[in-house]
Amino acid sequence: MAEPQGKELEAVRERRDALRTKYLRPPEERPATTASGIHHAAFICKDVEETIAFYQDFLGFPLVELVENRDYAGSSHFFFDIGNNNLLGFFDFPGHEHPEQHETIGGLQHMALSVTAEQFANAKKRFDAAGFDYLGPDRGVDNSLYVRDPNGLNLELYRENLGQFEGIPLLADPKS
């Protein structure tokens, strides 16, 4: 995909600035959210066992449930604990062909998972030891590791506290 340049890039930046001015309220003026959080994000997988091995055994996210999908006979629905009472869910759909993952409108570009500095270092060691491909911190972003799971799902292991972006709190700490 071609990145905008010149006048096109200026127009994109001006549009973003206009949107920030129109919609982004200062923290003290923002209403409370109407949600309690993400119960689970659910994705489609090619192979249940391969997905379990990657998330539980390689990344260290415990499998906490594996049941039949209530909406599709024979399909599995399973969940991993990704911390802070958040779940990552998957379905398989036996009998369906699944095209390769690609970026498109409505698709997931990536999912960033908050990790501690120790978890970040340990993940990088595991990736290196296994010869697993990843991006970062070699791209000048020293707090992110970008990987693809066996299904093509883009993950970012982000060495950052929840509710913050680049060290800037975007959300109030619920403990304060």
ZITA-V107653 format. One line per field, one symbol per residue. phi: phi as a letter, one per 40 degrees, with the letter a starting at -180 (. if undefined). psi: psi as a letter, one per 30 degrees, with the letter a starting at -180 (. if undefined). burial: I if it has 24 or more other C-alpha atoms within 12 Angstrom, else O. A space follows every 50 residues. Layout:
phi: ???
psi: ???
burial: ???
This chain:
phi: .cccbfcccdcccccccccdccbcccdcbcccccbchccabbbcbcaccc ccdccccccgcccbaabcccbadgccbabbcbgfgbbbbabbbdgccbcc cacadgcccabcbcbcdcccccccccccccgccabgcccgbcbbbbbbcc cgccbbcbcacdgbbfgbccbccccc
psi: kkkklbeeeeeeeeeeeeeeeefjkleffklklglfajekkklklejeee eeeeeeeefgjkkfkjlkkffjkfkkklkkjglhgkkkllklikfkkjlk klklkflkelkkkklleeeeeeeeeeeeefgkklklgfggjfgkkklklf fgkkkkjjikkkgljhfkkfkkkff.
burial: OOOOOOOOOOOOOOOOOOOOOOOOOOOOOOOOOOOOOOOOOOIIIIIIOO IIOIIIOOIOIIIOOOOOOOOOOOIIIIIIIIOOOOIIIIIIIOOOOOOO OOOOOOOOOIIIIIIOOOOIOOIIOOIOOOOOOIOOOOOOOOIIIIIIII IIIIIIIIIIIIOOOOOOOOOOOOOO
